[in-house]
């Protein structure tokens, strides 16, 4: 048995939660515990968890918060494992996920790891690998350009999670709070990347918080601003803060440019009417 705590946030996922939990329990190196962290479910999710009848599976009660960061942080506080691994309640791991990651972090001397994933889009019945990243590590500078880390694929040493203050529970980051955390973690360690799909990732925006119409440029700016605020508080090296500022200004420029092009097209169209 590994010294890994699996943290699964959930809200009304009775139809998918059992597969997620069993995929964690059925690892070739089984986890120490699986914490199902509820966010105020009103369906029979709790009954499904009780029916699994495994002492490693624990139900962590919680009122609805509307942001996955809240139940994830609740799970972190309740966890006992040396390593923490996050799994969404509609995703599933392949059996060797934890074993291969634990071997990889030791080999590359990293304190965090992630993998590729099979992407599944229910509406389109589409399947395929999600990432095209082919390097053995993901660095802070890599992450600044684009988030290459799938939350359900992560494995992170608990000392780092505590150092970076866990997931941000800010309302404005509720779709990208994991990206904000990865940036913080990447100031302490590179992410060991296993370019092998060890996860079935359900990409279903219609049944997630993304259905609310998140503006990517706006969220990216918020993530970078959050990082700079956190970095200054923690006295993080100015090198990280400068790089984050550059990317913030670039995101702002591209956002303004996109808006200007759109406005110009509307003006041109009005003259043609």
Secondary structure, DSSP 8 states (H G I E B T S, - for coil): --SEEEEEEESS-TTTHHHHHHHHHT-SS--SEEEEEES---SSHHHHHHHH--TTEEEE-----SSHHHHHHHHHHH---SEEEE--TT-EE-TTHHHHHHHHHHHHT-SEEEEEEEEEETTTTEEEE-----SSEE-HHHHHH-----GGG-EEEHHHHHHTTSS---GGGTTTHHHHHHHHHTTT--EEEEEEEEEEEE--GGGSGGGGT--HHHHHHHHHHHHHHHHHHTT--HHHHHHHHHHHHHHHHHHHHHHHHHHHHHHHHHHH-
